[in-house]
Amino acid sequence: MPCVITEHALLPVIPGQEAAFESAFAEARAIIAAMPGFRGLTLSRSLESPNVYLLLVTWERLEDHTIGFRQSADYQRWKALLHHFYDPFPTVEHFQSVL
């Protein structure tokens, strides 16, 4: 079975900006989906805290995210579309399947 890396981020969106964030994310999704090593993503909204989103992205390798995506020119467009919505800025962690 090939190794798959799951990127996990809780995205705390500034209250009242949820609709604008979702619209911007719909545009940004095409940027990340075009990256080498991208396997898929889900964006879910918390029922208990409606301004918090869970982003799960699957990558073929850790470096596809940390180097390939984050060091790409397209990442600057991603940042411009999304980063101003977060308060505080999210922590991103990477997970590898063990079972």
N, CA, C and O atoms as a DFTB+ gen file, in Angstrom:
396 C
 N C O
     1  1       0.842      -1.180       0.000
     2  2       0.000       0.000       0.000
     3  2       0.890       1.247       0.000
     4  3       1.788       1.352       0.836
     5  1       0.661       2.199      -0.923
     6  2       1.496       3.389      -0.962
     7  2       1.257       4.261       0.270
     8  3       0.155       4.324       0.813
     9  1       2.311       4.917       0.681
    10  2       2.238       5.820       1.824
    11  2       1.435       7.057       1.441
    12  3       1.647       7.638       0.376
    13  1       0.525       7.450       2.301
    14  2      -0.246       8.663       2.085
    15  2      -0.098       9.525       3.326
    16  3      -0.185       9.025       4.448
    17  1       0.120      10.793       3.131
    18  2       0.255      11.750       4.223
    19  2      -1.030      12.565       4.296
    20  3      -1.532      13.035       3.275
    21  1      -1.556      12.730       5.499
    22  2      -2.730      13.566       5.704
    23  2      -2.315      14.835       6.422
    24  3      -1.771      14.794       7.526
    25  1      -2.573      15.939       5.793
    26  2      -2.361      17.256       6.388
    27  2      -3.644      17.613       7.143
    28  3      -4.744      17.476       6.607
    29  1      -3.496      18.066       8.375
    30  2      -4.631      18.402       9.245
    31  2      -4.471      19.854       9.696
    32  3      -3.421      20.238      10.211
    33  1      -5.517      20.654       9.498
    34  2      -5.489      22.035       9.981
    35  2      -6.881      22.432      10.458
    36  3      -7.867      22.237       9.748
    37  1      -6.954      22.988      11.660
    38  2      -8.172      23.631      12.134
    39  2      -8.059      25.096      11.757
    40  3      -7.115      25.778      12.155
    41  1      -9.024      25.575      10.991
    42  2      -8.969      26.933      10.451
    43  2      -9.966      27.815      11.196
    44  3     -11.166      27.734      10.937
    45  1      -9.488      28.665      12.126
    46  2     -10.370      29.569      12.860
    47  2     -10.632      30.832      12.035
    48  3      -9.785      31.722      11.958
    49  1     -11.794      30.894      11.434
    50  2     -12.155      32.019      10.567
    51  2     -12.759      33.135      11.433
    52  3     -13.521      32.867      12.362
    53  1     -12.415      34.363      11.121
    54  2     -12.956      35.511      11.843
    55  2     -14.484      35.451      11.773
    56  3     -15.045      35.379      10.679
    57  1     -15.168      35.479      12.929
    58  2     -16.633      35.398      12.924
    59  2     -17.254      36.449      12.002
    60  3     -16.840      37.608      11.978
    61  1     -18.261      36.005      11.245
    62  2     -18.923      36.874      10.279
    63  2     -18.320      36.796       8.885
    64  3     -18.891      37.326       7.932
    65  1     -17.164      36.136       8.756
    66  2     -16.469      36.027       7.468
    67  2     -16.612      34.641       6.833
    68  3     -15.953      34.342       5.837
    69  1     -17.467      33.805       7.406
    70  2     -17.560      32.416       6.955
    71  2     -17.970      32.290       5.483
    72  3     -17.372      31.507       4.745
    73  1     -18.968      33.042       5.054
    74  2     -19.427      32.934       3.657
    75  2     -18.331      33.397       2.694
    76  3     -18.110      32.768       1.659
    77  1     -17.655      34.479       3.027
    78  2     -16.569      34.978       2.175
    79  2     -15.416      33.980       2.141
    80  3     -14.803      33.767       1.095
    81  1     -15.123      33.368       3.290
    82  2     -14.071      32.355       3.345
    83  2     -14.412      31.165       2.452
    84  3     -13.571      30.708       1.678
    85  1     -15.636      30.666       2.557
    86  2     -16.035      29.511       1.755
    87  2     -15.957      29.822       0.264
    88  3     -15.563      28.971      -0.533
    89  1     -16.329      31.030      -0.105
    90  2     -16.239      31.433      -1.508
    91  2     -14.777      31.487      -1.966
    92  3     -14.439      30.994      -3.042
    93  1     -13.924      32.086      -1.147
    94  2     -12.499      32.167      -1.489
    95  2     -11.873      30.774      -1.531
    96  3     -11.025      30.499      -2.380
    97  1     -12.289      29.895      -0.614
    98  2     -11.730      28.551      -0.599
    99  2     -12.118      27.784      -1.856
   100  3     -11.320      27.012      -2.388
   101  1     -13.336      27.996      -2.327
   102  2     -13.769      27.331      -3.558
   103  2     -12.833      27.691      -4.717
   104  3     -12.529      26.847      -5.559
   105  1     -12.380      28.944      -4.753
   106  2     -11.418      29.367      -5.780
   107  2     -10.032      28.789      -5.500
   108  3      -9.352      28.330      -6.417
   109  1      -9.615      28.811      -4.239
   110  2      -8.276      28.348      -3.866
   111  2      -8.114      26.844      -4.063
   112  3      -7.001      26.366      -4.283
   113  1      -9.205      26.102      -3.986
   114  2      -9.140      24.650      -4.116
   115  2      -8.475      24.236      -5.432
   116  3      -7.714      23.269      -5.469
   117  1      -8.759      24.958      -6.492
   118  2      -8.167      24.627      -7.793
   119  2      -6.645      24.777      -7.770
   120  3      -5.938      24.056      -8.474
   121  1      -6.144      25.708      -6.965
   122  2      -4.695      25.931      -6.874
   123  2      -4.019      24.705      -6.266
   124  3      -3.064      24.169      -6.829
   125  1      -4.518      24.271      -5.121
   126  2      -3.888      23.146      -4.434
   127  2      -4.110      21.839      -5.199
   128  3      -3.237      20.971      -5.221
   129  1      -5.273      21.706      -5.822
   130  2      -5.588      20.471      -6.557
   131  2      -4.662      20.260      -7.751
   132  3      -4.498      19.132      -8.216
   133  1      -4.061      21.327      -8.245
   134  2      -3.163      21.229      -9.396
   135  2      -1.724      20.872      -9.004
   136  3      -0.879      20.677      -9.878
   137  1      -1.442      20.787      -7.714
   138  2      -0.077      20.526      -7.254
   139  2       0.307      19.057      -7.422
   140  3      -0.505      18.166      -7.173
   141  1       1.542      18.809      -7.843
   142  2       2.018      17.427      -7.896
   143  2       1.944      16.785      -6.511
   144  3       2.311      17.402      -5.511
   145  1       1.468      15.552      -6.464
   146  2       1.375      14.831      -5.209
   147  2       0.067      15.028      -4.465
   148  3      -0.192      14.337      -3.480
   149  1      -0.762      15.960      -4.919
   150  2      -2.068      16.180      -4.290
   151  2      -2.961      14.987      -4.569
   152  3      -3.060      14.536      -5.710
   153  1      -3.617      14.468      -3.525
   154  2      -4.505      13.319      -3.689
   155  2      -5.972      13.667      -3.460
   156  3      -6.851      13.015      -4.024
   157  1      -6.251      14.678      -2.646
   158  2      -7.628      15.048      -2.375
   159  2      -7.726      15.893      -1.122
   160  3      -6.763      16.017      -0.365
   161  1      -8.908      16.480      -0.907
   162  2      -9.113      17.254       0.310
   163  2     -10.574      17.250       0.708
   164  3     -11.465      17.010      -0.107
   165  1     -10.794      17.521       1.984
   166  2     -12.127      17.801       2.499
   167  2     -12.029      19.048       3.361
   168  3     -11.041      19.257       4.064
   169  1     -13.053      19.861       3.297
   170  2     -13.185      21.031       4.167
   171  2     -14.522      20.879       4.869
   172  3     -15.564      20.822       4.216
   173  1     -14.502      20.811       6.199
   174  2     -15.706      20.616       6.993
   175  2     -15.854      21.764       7.974
   176  3     -14.870      22.320       8.462
   177  1     -17.113      22.111       8.254
   178  2     -17.413      23.210       9.178
   179  2     -17.914      22.629      10.495
   180  3     -18.739      21.716      10.510
   181  1     -17.409      23.167      11.594
   182  2     -17.802      22.700      12.917
   183  2     -19.259      23.037      13.205
   184  3     -19.722      24.139      12.911
   185  1     -19.972      22.085      13.777
   186  2     -21.350      22.323      14.193
   187  2     -21.388      23.123      15.500
   188  3     -22.268      23.959      15.702
   189  1     -20.422      22.855      16.378
   190  2     -20.386      23.533      17.674
   191  2     -19.784      24.934      17.595
   192  3     -20.197      25.828      18.334
   193  1     -18.826      25.127      16.719
   194  2     -18.140      26.419      16.548
   195  2     -18.168      26.753      15.060
   196  3     -17.204      26.458      14.354
   197  1     -19.251      27.363      14.563
   198  2     -19.444      27.520      13.121
   199  2     -18.388      28.351      12.389
   200  3     -18.381      28.387      11.158
   201  1     -17.513      29.007      13.113
   202  2     -16.449      29.752      12.438
   203  2     -15.157      28.938      12.335
   204  3     -14.143      29.443      11.853
   205  1     -15.189      27.677      12.788
   206  2     -14.004      26.819      12.729
   207  2     -14.220      25.739      11.665
   208  3     -15.261      25.084      11.615
   209  1     -13.209      25.581      10.827
   210  2     -13.248      24.599       9.743
   211  2     -12.121      23.591       9.945
   212  3     -11.060      23.915      10.480
   213  1     -12.377      22.369       9.505
   214  2     -11.361      21.319       9.518
   215  2     -10.957      21.049       8.073
   216  3     -11.780      20.660       7.246
   217  1      -9.685      21.261       7.788
   218  2      -9.141      20.976       6.467
   219  2      -8.285      19.727       6.557
   220  3      -7.352      19.658       7.357
   221  1      -8.607      18.741       5.733
   222  2      -7.812      17.524       5.608
   223  2      -7.390      17.393       4.150
   224  3      -8.229      17.322       3.253
   225  1      -6.094      17.362       3.928
   226  2      -5.559      17.232       2.576
   227  2      -4.684      15.986       2.541
   228  3      -3.862      15.779       3.434
   229  1      -4.852      15.170       1.532
   230  2      -3.986      14.008       1.393
   231  2      -2.968      14.259       0.285
   232  3      -3.277      14.765      -0.794
   233  1      -1.745      13.876       0.615
   234  2      -0.591      14.048      -0.267
   235  2       0.109      12.708      -0.436
   236  3       0.024      11.841       0.434
   237  1       0.790      12.545      -1.544
   238  2       1.580      11.333      -1.752
   239  2       2.778      11.301      -0.810
   240  3       3.109      10.256      -0.251
   241  1       3.431      12.459      -0.637
   242  2       4.629      12.545       0.219
   243  2       4.557      13.852       1.019
   244  3       3.930      14.814       0.576
   245  1       5.178      13.888       2.163
   246  2       5.231      15.097       2.981
   247  2       5.797      16.265       2.180
   248  3       5.286      17.383       2.256
   249  1       6.843      16.006       1.421
   250  2       7.511      17.062       0.658
   251  2       6.633      17.660      -0.435
   252  3       6.864      18.789      -0.868
   253  1       5.633      16.915      -0.882
   254  2       4.708      17.476      -1.873
   255  2       3.994      18.693      -1.295
   256  3       3.685      19.641      -2.017
   257  1       3.735      18.662       0.010
   258  2       3.107      19.803       0.664
   259  2       4.132      20.830       1.122
   260  3       4.047      22.007       0.770
   261  1       5.107      20.370       1.914
   262  2       6.022      21.305       2.580
   263  2       6.977      22.010       1.619
   264  3       7.394      23.138       1.879
   265  1       7.319      21.370       0.539
   266  2       8.232      21.983      -0.437
   267  2       7.497      22.292      -1.735
   268  3       7.458      23.442      -2.172
   269  1       6.912      21.258      -2.354
   270  2       6.268      21.434      -3.652
   271  2       5.188      22.498      -3.655
   272  3       5.157      23.345      -4.548
   273  1       4.300      22.467      -2.668
   274  2       3.214      23.447      -2.616
   275  2       3.662      24.747      -1.952
   276  3       3.515      25.823      -2.532
   277  1       4.202      24.652      -0.753
   278  2       4.510      25.869       0.006
   279  2       5.619      26.712      -0.611
   280  3       5.704      27.908      -0.330
   281  1       6.457      26.128      -1.431
   282  2       7.514      26.906      -2.073
   283  2       7.192      27.239      -3.528
   284  3       8.053      27.723      -4.263
   285  1       5.961      26.982      -3.940
   286  2       5.563      27.272      -5.325
   287  2       5.076      28.712      -5.450
   288  3       4.671      29.333      -4.467
   289  1       5.122      29.219      -6.652
   290  2       4.581      30.558      -6.927
   291  2       3.074      30.582      -6.679
   292  3       2.533      31.603      -6.255
   293  1       2.399      29.472      -6.940
   294  2       0.951      29.406      -6.733
   295  2       0.565      29.537      -5.262
   296  3      -0.550      29.952      -4.945
   297  1       1.481      29.185      -4.370
   298  2       1.190      29.313      -2.940
   299  2       0.949      30.774      -2.555
   300  3       0.176      31.049      -1.638
   301  1       1.592      31.697      -3.234
   302  2       1.374      33.124      -2.949
   303  2      -0.073      33.523      -3.240
   304  3      -0.653      34.331      -2.514
   305  1      -0.648      32.966      -4.283
   306  2      -2.061      33.230      -4.607
   307  2      -2.964      32.604      -3.545
   308  3      -3.938      33.227      -3.121
   309  1      -2.657      31.385      -3.113
   310  2      -3.388      30.706      -2.043
   311  2      -3.392      31.580      -0.783
   312  3      -4.438      31.812      -0.177
   313  1      -2.205      32.058      -0.403
   314  2      -2.091      32.906       0.781
   315  2      -2.936      34.174       0.639
   316  3      -3.634      34.567       1.574
   317  1      -2.872      34.806      -0.522
   318  2      -3.625      36.048      -0.747
   319  2      -5.131      35.801      -0.641
   320  3      -5.871      36.655      -0.152
   321  1      -5.575      34.643      -1.096
   322  2      -7.001      34.327      -1.052
   323  2      -7.492      34.003       0.357
   324  3      -8.619      34.351       0.711
   325  1      -6.660      33.338       1.169
   326  2      -7.170      32.736       2.400
   327  2      -6.596      33.236       3.716
   328  3      -7.315      33.283       4.714
   329  1      -5.343      33.603       3.747
   330  2      -4.697      33.814       5.044
   331  2      -5.276      34.971       5.856
   332  3      -5.162      34.959       7.081
   333  1      -5.881      35.950       5.231
   334  2      -6.441      37.081       5.985
   335  2      -7.721      36.719       6.741
   336  3      -8.202      37.515       7.548
   337  1      -8.277      35.535       6.491
   338  2      -9.494      35.109       7.184
   339  2      -9.213      34.518       8.567
   340  3     -10.140      34.404       9.370
   341  1      -7.966      34.137       8.874
   342  2      -7.670      33.360      10.069
   343  2      -7.290      34.233      11.261
   344  3      -6.504      35.172      11.140
   345  1      -7.869      33.899      12.420
   346  2      -7.476      34.530      13.674
   347  2      -7.815      33.590      14.819
   348  3      -8.986      33.412      15.153
   349  1      -6.792      32.986      15.425
   350  2      -5.367      33.099      15.124
   351  2      -4.997      32.259      13.902
   352  3      -5.826      31.526      13.364
   353  1      -3.745      32.378      13.477
   354  2      -3.290      31.616      12.325
   355  2      -3.264      30.133      12.689
   356  3      -2.803      29.777      13.773
   357  1      -3.749      29.264      11.805
   358  2      -3.847      27.834      12.135
   359  2      -2.498      27.129      12.226
   360  3      -1.511      27.518      11.602
   361  1      -2.508      26.079      13.031
   362  2      -1.385      25.159      13.106
   363  2      -1.674      24.001      12.158
   364  3      -2.776      23.453      12.142
   365  1      -0.678      23.643      11.379
   366  2      -0.818      22.539      10.424
   367  2       0.054      21.383      10.903
   368  3       1.224      21.574      11.235
   369  1      -0.520      20.191      10.937
   370  2       0.231      18.981      11.282
   371  2       0.025      17.948      10.187
   372  3      -0.947      17.993       9.433
   373  1       0.970      17.011      10.123
   374  2       0.934      15.952       9.113
   375  2       0.873      14.608       9.808
   376  3       1.546      14.383      10.814
   377  1       0.057      13.715       9.261
   378  2      -0.153      12.400       9.843
   379  2       0.093      11.328       8.798
   380  3      -0.169      11.512       7.609
   381  1       0.608      10.191       9.280
   382  2       0.817       9.025       8.437
   383  2       0.028       7.869       9.026
   384  3       0.057       7.658      10.239
   385  1      -0.665       7.129       8.204
   386  2      -1.489       6.009       8.648
   387  2      -0.632       4.946       9.319
   388  3       0.451       4.612       8.839
   389  1      -1.124       4.422      10.426
   390  2      -0.432       3.325      11.098
   391  2      -1.270       2.057      11.076
   392  3      -0.735       0.966      11.276
   393  1      -2.556       2.174      10.839
   394  2      -3.440       1.001      10.735
   395  2      -4.320       1.126       9.521
   396  3      -5.135       0.242       9.255
